[in-house]
């Protein structure tokens, strides 16, 4: 069996790979937020160009009901929104759009807010799909690399179950601490919708210009993106550690694990206090004995074996019932092709 340094190094490499994937997706998400901000600003510009006097609009004017012609144009826009609303998870946005379509009285402000909310709901749908893909990739790579680490560390091929698409989707959607990634994304969007509507309404009441609303929009979108970025990193930490746990459990040789914190100036007090503590695998409890302990958590775990550890009969067998030994020189690509398939 490999020494402790091997397990620490390999575990950190696997975790760092997942963190880099999360960072890469966060960078792409920043572009999506910027596109949404531009779309909303375009709607604000059109609203002010259409209804404002001297680059300001009173609250009373904003509450004016759309004319028949304006309402007809707005309903054509709603049809476009409805076509984009197919991915909202609980159907609330679709219902809201349908209700708005059949209304005969819609104010200027209501029409603006529906346009703004649509841009945010489209952003949510893209964020949900993007994070799902990123988490799926992180899970698969972590699961198989952890299995390879165990095989190389013990020198034998332990039992392995391949991951099918249906199982992967179920794993990624697993709720933890009361929710899952999709519900958290849409919950954050709900908060952003309320924040923008509140800020814009107050700005209009104060008679502020479109220029000031643009600055407020930039602030609100910046706050929301930082929340989204934190969500990406936390959910990625969750799925990466779930992959490690599932790999440990499936191997049937890992009964204990050691908490491994990333020790630097950014490490939380909670993770520093947990570093190198050993737990039974059956006692895994996310947020208590298992990472992530908090938002942006970078901690992971390491398989723990006693000095007198004996693999026993739990190792894998080939078709003839013989023990499968893993060559020390085998790299991950060779392992993947031999045991997982191309």
C-alpha positions in Angstrom: 0.0 0.0 0.0 1.2 3.5 -0.9 2.4 5.9 1.9 0.3 8.7 3.3 2.0 11.3 1.1 0.6 9.5 -2.0 -3.0 9.7 -0.8 -2.7 13.4 0.2 -1.1 14.4 -3.1 -3.5 12.4 -5.4 -6.5 13.7 -3.4 -5.4 17.3 -3.7 -4.8 16.9 -7.4 -8.3 15.5 -8.0 -9.9 18.2 -5.9 -7.9 21.0 -7.6 -9.1 19.7 -10.9 -12.7 20.1 -9.8 -12.0 23.6 -8.5 -10.4 24.6 -11.8 -13.5 23.3 -13.7 -15.7 25.4 -11.4 -13.6 28.5 -12.0 -13.8 28.0 -15.7 -17.6 27.8 -15.6 -17.8 30.8 -13.3 -15.9 32.8 -16.0 -18.4 31.8 -18.6 -21.3 32.6 -16.3 -19.9 36.1 -15.9 -20.4 36.6 -19.6 -24.0 35.4 -19.3 -24.7 37.9 -16.6 -23.2 40.7 -18.7 -25.4 39.7 -21.6 -28.5 39.8 -19.4 -27.5 43.2 -18.0 -27.2 44.5 -21.6 -30.6 43.2 -22.5 -32.2 44.8 -19.4 -30.5 48.1 -20.1 -31.8 48.0 -23.7 -35.3 47.6 -22.3 -34.8 50.5 -19.9 -33.5 52.7 -22.7 -36.5 51.9 -24.8 -38.8 52.6 -21.9 -37.3 56.0 -21.2 -37.2 56.8 -24.9 -40.8 56.0 -25.3 -42.4 57.5 -22.1 -39.9 59.9 -20.4 -39.8 63.7 -20.6 -36.4 65.3 -20.1 -34.9 61.9 -19.3 -37.3 61.3 -16.4 -40.6 59.7 -15.9 -43.1 60.2 -13.0 -44.5 57.3 -11.1 -48.0 58.3 -12.3 -46.9 58.2 -15.9 -45.3 54.8 -15.4 -48.6 53.5 -14.0 -50.4 54.6 -17.1 -52.2 51.7 -18.9 -50.9 50.7 -22.3 -53.0 51.8 -25.3 -54.6 49.1 -27.4 -51.8 49.4 -30.0 -49.1 49.2 -27.3 -50.9 46.3 -25.6 -51.0 44.4 -29.0 -47.3 44.9 -29.5 -46.6 43.8 -25.9 -48.5 40.6 -26.4 -46.4 39.8 -29.5 -43.4 40.2 -27.2 -45.0 37.9 -24.6 -45.4 35.1 -27.3 -41.6 35.3 -27.7 -41.1 35.1 -24.0 -43.4 32.0 -23.8 -41.3 30.2 -26.3 -38.2 30.7 -24.1 -40.0 29.7 -20.9 -40.0 26.0 -21.4 -37.1 25.3 -19.0 -38.5 27.0 -15.9 -38.5 24.2 -13.3 -41.8 24.6 -11.5 -43.8 26.3 -14.3 -44.4 29.5 -12.3 -42.8 31.7 -15.0 -44.9 30.1 -17.7 -48.1 30.6 -15.7 -47.2 34.3 -15.0 -46.6 34.9 -18.7 -49.9 33.2 -19.6 -51.8 35.3 -17.1 -50.2 38.5 -18.4 -51.1 37.5 -22.0 -54.8 37.4 -21.2 -54.9 40.7 -19.3 -56.7 43.5 -20.9 -55.1 46.2 -18.8 -51.3 46.3 -18.4 -49.4 49.4 -17.2 -46.2 50.7 -18.7 -44.3 49.7 -15.6 -45.8 46.2 -15.6 -44.7 45.7 -19.2 -41.2 46.8 -18.3 -40.9 44.6 -15.3 -42.1 41.5 -17.3 -39.4 42.3 -19.9 -36.8 42.6 -17.2 -37.9 39.4 -15.5 -37.8 37.5 -18.8 -34.2 38.4 -19.3 -33.4 37.1 -15.8 -35.4 33.9 -16.2 -33.6 33.2 -19.5 -30.3 33.8 -17.6 -31.5 31.3 -14.9 -32.3 28.6 -17.4 -28.8 29.0 -19.0 -27.2 29.0 -15.6 -29.1 25.9 -14.6 -28.1 24.0 -17.7 -24.5 25.2 -17.5 -24.0 24.3 -13.9 -25.6 20.9 -14.4 -23.1 20.1 -17.2 -20.2 21.4 -15.1 -21.3 19.3 -12.1 -21.8 16.2 -14.2 -18.3 16.5 -15.6 -16.8 17.1 -12.1 -18.6 14.1 -10.7 -17.5 11.7 -13.5 -13.9 12.8 -13.5 -13.7 12.7 -9.7 -15.4 9.4 -9.3 -13.2 7.6 -11.8 -10.0 9.3 -10.7 -10.7 8.5 -7.1 -11.2 4.9 -8.1 -7.9 4.9 -9.9 -6.2 6.5 -6.9 -7.5 3.7 -4.7 -6.5 1.0 -7.2 -3.0 2.4 -7.5 -2.6 3.0 -3.8 -3.6 -0.6 -2.9 -2.0 -2.2 -6.0 -5.2 -4.1 -6.9 -8.3 -3.3 -9.0 -11.2 -2.9 -6.5 -14.8 -3.4 -7.6 -16.1 -0.7 -9.9 -19.6 0.3 -11.1 -19.7 2.4 -14.2 -21.9 5.5 -14.2 -24.8 5.6 -16.6 -26.6 8.8 -17.7 -29.8 8.2 -15.7 -27.8 7.6 -12.5 -25.6 10.6 -13.1 -28.7 12.9 -13.5 -30.1 11.6 -10.3 -26.8 12.2 -8.4 -26.4 15.7 -9.7 -29.9 16.6 -8.7 -29.4 15.3 -5.1 -30.7 17.8 -2.5 -28.4 18.7 0.3 -29.1 20.9 3.3 -32.7 21.3 2.2 -32.3 22.1 -1.6 -30.3 21.4 -4.8 -28.5 23.5 -7.3 -31.5 24.2 -9.6 -33.8 25.4 -6.8 -31.0 27.6 -5.4 -30.4 29.2 -8.8 -34.1 30.0 -9.3 -34.4 31.2 -5.7 -31.6 33.6 -6.2 -33.3 34.8 -9.4 -36.5 35.4 -7.4 -34.6 37.7 -5.1 -32.9 39.6 -7.9 -36.3 40.2 -9.6 -37.6 41.7 -6.4 -34.5 43.7 -5.8 -34.5 45.3 -9.3 -38.2 46.0 -9.2 -37.9 47.7 -5.8 -34.8 49.7 -6.8 -36.3 50.8 -10.1 -39.7 51.7 -8.6 -38.0 53.8 -6.0 -35.8 55.5 -8.6 -38.8 56.4 -10.7 -40.6 57.8 -7.7 -37.6 60.0 -7.0 -37.6 61.1 -10.6 -34.1 59.7 -11.3 -32.8 59.5 -14.9 -32.1 56.4 -16.9 -28.4 57.0 -16.3 -28.8 56.5 -12.5 -31.0 53.4 -13.1 -28.1 52.0 -15.3 -25.7 52.5 -12.4 -28.1 50.8 -10.0 -28.6 47.9 -12.5 -24.9 47.4 -12.6 -24.7 47.2 -8.8 -27.6 44.8 -8.5 -26.3 42.5 -11.2 -22.8 42.6 -9.7 -24.2 41.5 -6.3 -26.2 38.7 -8.0 -23.3 37.4 -10.0 -21.1 37.2 -6.8 -23.9 35.1 -5.3 -24.0 32.9 -8.4 -20.2 32.5 -8.4 -20.3 31.4 -4.8 -23.1 29.0 -5.6 -21.0 27.5 -8.5 -18.0 26.9 -6.2 -20.1 25.5 -3.4 -22.2 23.2 -5.5 -19.0 22.0 -7.3 -17.4 21.2 -3.9 -20.5 19.3 -3.0 -20.6 17.2 -6.1 -16.8 16.6 -6.1 -17.0 15.3 -2.6 -20.1 13.2 -3.3 -18.2 11.5 -6.1 -15.4 10.7 -3.7 -17.9 9.3 -1.2 -19.6 7.2 -3.8 -16.3 5.9 -5.0 -15.1 5.1 -1.5 -18.4 3.2 -0.8 -18.4 1.4 -4.1 -14.8 0.2 -3.7 -15.8 -1.8 -0.6 -12.4 -1.3 0.9 -12.7 2.2 2.3 -14.3 2.2 5.7 -12.7 5.4 7.1 -11.7 8.8 5.7 -9.6 11.7 6.8 -10.7 15.3 6.5 -8.2 17.3 4.4 -8.4 21.1 4.4 -6.6 23.4 2.0 -4.4 25.3 4.4 -3.7 28.8 3.3 -4.8 32.3 4.3 -8.3 31.8 2.9 -9.0 28.6 4.9 -11.9 29.0 7.3 -11.6 28.4 11.0 -14.1 25.5 10.7 -12.0 23.7 8.1 -8.7 24.3 10.0 -10.2 22.7 13.1 -11.4 19.7 11.0 -8.1 19.1 9.2 -6.7 15.5 9.6 -9.6 14.3 11.7 -10.6 10.7 11.0 -14.2 9.5 10.7 -16.0 6.3 9.8 -17.5 6.5 6.3 -20.9 5.6 7.8 -20.8 8.8 9.9 -20.6 11.1 6.9 -22.7 14.2 7.5 -22.5 17.0 5.0 -21.7 20.3 6.7 -20.6 18.5 10.0 -18.1 15.7 9.3 -18.0 16.0 5.5 -17.3 18.9 3.2 -18.5 21.4 2.2 -18.8 22.8 5.6 -19.6 26.3 4.3 -19.9 28.4 1.1 -16.8 28.4 -1.1 -15.4 25.4 0.9 -12.3 23.9 -0.8 -11.8 21.0 1.6 -11.9 17.3 0.6 -11.2 13.9 2.1 -8.6 11.1 1.9 -9.2 7.3 2.3 -7.9 6.2 5.7 -6.5 2.7 6.2 -5.1 1.2 9.4 -1.5 0.1 9.6 -2.6 -3.5 9.7 -5.1 -3.1 6.8 -5.8 -6.3 4.9 -7.6 -6.1 1.6 -9.0 -9.6 2.2 -11.7 -10.9 -0.2 -13.1 -7.5 -1.3 -10.8 -7.0 -4.2 -12.0 -7.4 -7.8 -11.7 -10.6 -9.8 -11.4 -11.2 -13.5 -13.6 -13.5 -15.5 -11.6 -16.5 -14.3 -11.8 -15.5 -10.7 -8.2 -14.3 -10.4 -7.2 -11.2 -8.5 -6.6 -8.2 -10.8 -3.4 -6.4 -9.9 -2.8 -2.8 -11.1 0.7 -2.1 -12.4 2.4 0.7 -10.6 3.4 2.2 -14.0 -0.2 2.4 -15.2 -1.4 5.9 -15.9 -5.0 7.1 -15.7 -5.6 7.0 -19.4 -4.5 3.4 -19.5 -6.6 2.6 -16.4 -9.7 4.3 -18.0 -9.3 2.3 -21.2 -8.8 -1.0 -19.4 -11.5 -0.8 -16.7 -14.0 1.9 -17.8 -13.8 1.8 -21.6 -13.0 4.6 -24.1 
